[in-house]
Structures are given as structure tokens and as C-alpha cells.
Amino acid sequence: MNSIQQLEWRYATKKFDKKNKLSDNQIDILKNGFNLTATSYGLQPLKLLIISNEKLKKELLNHSFNQQQVVDCSHLLVICIKTIIDGDYVDEKFNLEKEVRNVSEESIGGFRTFLKDTITNKPKEEIEISSINQAYIALGNLMTLCAFEKIDSCPMEGFIPSEYDRILDLKKQNLKSVLLLPVGFRANNDFMSSMKKVRIPIAESVVEIK
């Protein structure tokens, strides 16, 4: 399939095959795809939780408006934002850049200072909103990657983040849950799998300015 055919194949899976699990290699692909997602200034204010524990998924179902995909999926992906993005965090980013790219402090020092000043002078609420926006970029990236790898997925906002945070003990890890992406393989009897996509015409959704 070409890329458009892969996106046509994708849909928000309503019913997963409980017995069909992703391989370790497929999980590694999703991990790498998440880690390669573009983020503002390359700060990566996100973390991905990959949950396969069946008992834990059942507990989380109670706080997911009983959407059965949470327990029937092979793995439940929880996209989180980091709650501490400060000057020290920026320093960690630049120290890693020096190590990986073998660049001097002289070459990056100006940008380091600029970014630390920018981050430290921003209200915490503004940083959190920015991180949440980037979580959606990661979600879209993962959904597209799933389509290319013939992995089914279902993006979800419908859950109670505070309860997820409590159950997963995220506060101690300086994290907040933002989005869910159950992944796995569609069940043969998922009625949605054979339905045509409903989209407005491209001429109405895209404007070309030449």
C-alpha cells in the first residue's frame, strides 16, 4: 500500500481482538516513533507509558467511561506531559546535545541562555498548555506510524486524567496524563472496519495559495 492507502485503511478501532498481541519489535517501533516526534525547541516535554498489564488496564477502565478498547487492546499507550520544565531541564537538554553532537559550549551557549530565560520567565500554566499541544503532535505521529505498520489504534480524550495520575502514581514522577492510544489489532466483527470514511471534499478542506 502507498501512504494514502495506509491512511484510508486506518480508522478509530472500536473493537480489538483480545488475543492478538503486538510483537516486541512492533512495540520498539512505536517507542522510537514517539521519541522521534518533533517538539518545540527539541525539549521533549513528554513521556509515553506503555501498559500491557491486564489487571491494571481493568482498573483504568473504570476511569475511561467504560470504553472497552482500554482493556481489549494489546497495549494501552498513555501520553503524559512532564510537569517540571525549568532552567535545569533546559541545561540537561543542552548537555545532551554537546555529548551527542560533540559541539562546544561556545557554539550553543547563546541559545542555551536564550532558552533558559524564555522558559524561566513563562508562567507554569503557559508551559503546560504548550506541552499539551505537543502531546497531540505525538498522538498524530503515533497514529500515522501505526497505520504504516498495520497496527490498529483508537485515539482517546475520554478518560479522567486525575484518576489515571493517581493509579499510575504519576505525580511522584512529575508527570500528568493527557491522551490515550489503545493499540492492537481489529476484531473480525468490528462493524466499523468495513465502513467508508466520511470526509468533506478536499476542495473544501484545503486552500492552495499560488
N, C-alpha and C positions, 0 to 999 in steps of 0.2 A: 504493500500500500504506500501511496505517497502521503505527504504530511496532511493534506486536506482530507484525504480519505480516512486517515487515522483520527482526525478530529471529528469527522462525521460518525465514526464508529463509537466514539466516546459519548456517554450520557451519564447523568447522575443516577447511579445504580441504586435501585430501591430494594433489591433482594440479592444477597450474596449467597454463594454456595459455601456453607459452613465447613465442609470437609476439604475444600480446595485451598491450600495454603501457598503463600509466596515462598519462593526459594531464598536461601541466604544471598545468592547472587542478585536477585531482584531487590531485596532489601538494601544491599550495598549500593545498587544503582540509585535508589531513592535517597539514600543518605548523601551520596555525592552530589546528586542534583540539587538537593536542599542547600548543601554547603556552597555550591557554585552560584546560587541565586544572587543577583545584583542587589546591593544595599547602598543607601546613602553614605558617601564617603568611605565605603567599604568597611563600615564599623560592625556589621553583622549583629544587630541588637536582638537577635532571635535565637531560639533553641527549639529543637524538634524532639518530642518524646515519641517513641515507637512502642506501642503496648500490644503484646500478644497474650498476656496472662488472662485466661478466661474468667477467673473469679473477679479480677479487677475490672474487666470490661462489664461484667454483670452489675457490679456496684455502680459504675459510672452511668449505666443505662438509666437508672432511677433519676439521674440529673441531666438527662438528654431528651426529655419529653418522650421517653419510651420509643425512640427511633431505633428499630431493631437492627439497623445496619451496624450500630456500635458494637453489638455482640456477635453478629453473624459474619462480620468481616474477618479476613485473615489477620490483619494488623490495624490497629487504630492509631492514626497519626494525630498528635496534638501539637499545634504550632503555638509556641509561647514567646512572649517578649521578655527581655531582661529588664528588671526594674532599677538597676543601677548602671547608668551611663554617665560617667563623670570624667574628670581630668585623668584620674588613674587608669580608667578604662581606655581612654584615648592613647595614653602612654603605652599601654600593653599592645595596642594595635600597631603603633609606630615601631616599637621594639621588635615585633614580629616581622614587620616589613624590612627592617635593617638586616635581620637574620636571613630571611628568605631571599631577598634581592641583593644582599651584600652591598648596600648603599651606605653612604656616610651620613652622620648626623647633620653635617653642613648642608647636604643636598635636600634634606627633608625637614630641617629644624624650623624653617619659616612656616611651613604648612602645619607642622605639629603645634606650634604656638597659636596659629590662627584657629585651628580646630578646637584646641583646649579652651580658648577664650570663648568661642562660639557655643560650645556645649555648656560650660560652667555658667554662662550668662543667660541661658534659656531656662524658662520655668519648667519644672519637672513634668507638668501636665502636657506641655508642648512637645517635649521629648517623647512622652508616652504615646501621644497621638501619631507622631512621626513613625514610631516603631510599629504601631498597629497597622498603619498604612503599608509598611514594608512587609508585614506578615501576609497581607493579601497578595503582594507580588510573589512571595514564596509559595502561597497556595496555588496561584495560577501556573507557576513554573512546575510544581509537582503534578498538577492535573495534566498538563501537556506532556510531561515526561511519562506519566502513566499511560496516556493514550499511545505514545510511540512504542512503549514496551508491552502493549496489550494487557495492561493491568487495569482493572475496573476501580472506580473511585466515586465518592459522593461527598462534595464539599458541604460543610455544615456550620452554620452560626447558631443553630438551635440547641443550646445547652446552657447550663448555669455555671459560668466561669468560677464563681466563688466556691462552689461545691467541688468542682474539679481541683481547684487550687488546694482546698482542704484535704481531699482524699489523697492527692498526689504529693502533698507536703511541699508545695511549690514556693510558699513564702520563705521558707528556710533556704531555698536555693536561689532566692532573688529573682523569681520568675512569676509571670501571670499567664494563664491560658487565654488564647484569643480565638482560635479556629480549630475545627476538627476536619480530618480527611480519612474516613474509613477506606481501606484499600483491600483488594482481593480479586475474586472472580465472580462474575454474574451467575446467578442461578438460572437453570434452564427455563424455569417457569416465571421469571420476572417479566411481567406483561409489558413493561416499559422498554425492554430491549429491542423490540421489533417496531416500535413506533417511529414515524418520521420526525425529524427535527422541525420545530416551528420557529422560524426566524423571519423578521421583516426583510424585504428585499435589500440587497447590498446598496442599491442606488439611494435608498432612504437612510441607511446607517453609516455610509461613508461619503465624505465630501472631498473631492480632488481639487486642489488649487494649483493651477499650472501657470 
